[in-house]
Amino acid sequence: MSSQFPQLIEKELVSALQFPRAEVLPDTHSIKRRKKNLEEAMKLGNNYRVKARITFEDSERMKQIETTVWGVTDEQVIFKGGTVIPISRVHEVRI
């Protein structure tokens, strides 16, 4: 992960971003932990409206949003309103 500070953006701006296909995490352990954290954020978001802070990387730089995770598929994280981010571009999930 880059040492730059992520830019905090509004969830509504995510749909205008471009996402490369490349995986941002270095190993399978980190990838499995990210999926587990996203699924936990989804459960807490759906049951208790808990927001998560998601740090991700688009084609330009690191960004961060704070929102409720509504769904997690094998390839995407889904937020309220149908906004999506490829899981492969997520660096960190904080609840």
Secondary structure, 3 states (H helix, E strand, C coil): CCCCCCEECCHHHHHHCCCCCCCCCCCHHHHHHHHHHHHHHHHHHHHHCCCEEEEEECCCCEEEEEECEEEECCCEEEEHHHCEEEHHHEEEEEC
